[in-house]
Amino acid sequence: MSRARQLDTRPLIAALIVYAGASLFQHVHNALFLSVHSALPSRLSVLNVYAAWAAMSVIGLAGYVLLRQKYLAPALIALVIYGACGLDGLAHYVVAEFSAHPVMMHAAILLETVSGIILICLAAATAVQARRLGMLRSY
């Protein structure tokens, strides 16, 4: 198969790496400053924050492994779900007012949200490219 007919997943993988880093940064920041957030339920612990990150990361890792194994449709679905998990950072603004968060928290939320959206968009673009190359079927 010619190089022109191969699916280029490099941008998708780059977006996955950036999003994974942003997600880790956001969750570490949440865990470090958990005691500062008075509006959060007392049952929420540092362990809960890291467990949430681990659960989300398993989805991203599964998407990456599926992509490497050429299971394209399930890989793209997993990566879209993983990217959508980044939108949960916006829930910080439901729990507390915008002004209640420090600048670093806003930066972490923005980085995770934007990189998650970019991952979703690149997964969709990869699906379109794969469909044009005949690598995905429509039902």
Secondary structure by P-SEA (a helix, b strand, c coil): ccccccccaaaaaaaaaaaaaaaaaaaaaaaaaccccccccccccaaaaaaaaaaaaaaaaaaaaaaaacccaaaaaaaaaaaaaaacccccccccccccccaaaaaaaaaaaaaaaaaaaaaaaaaaaaaaacccccc
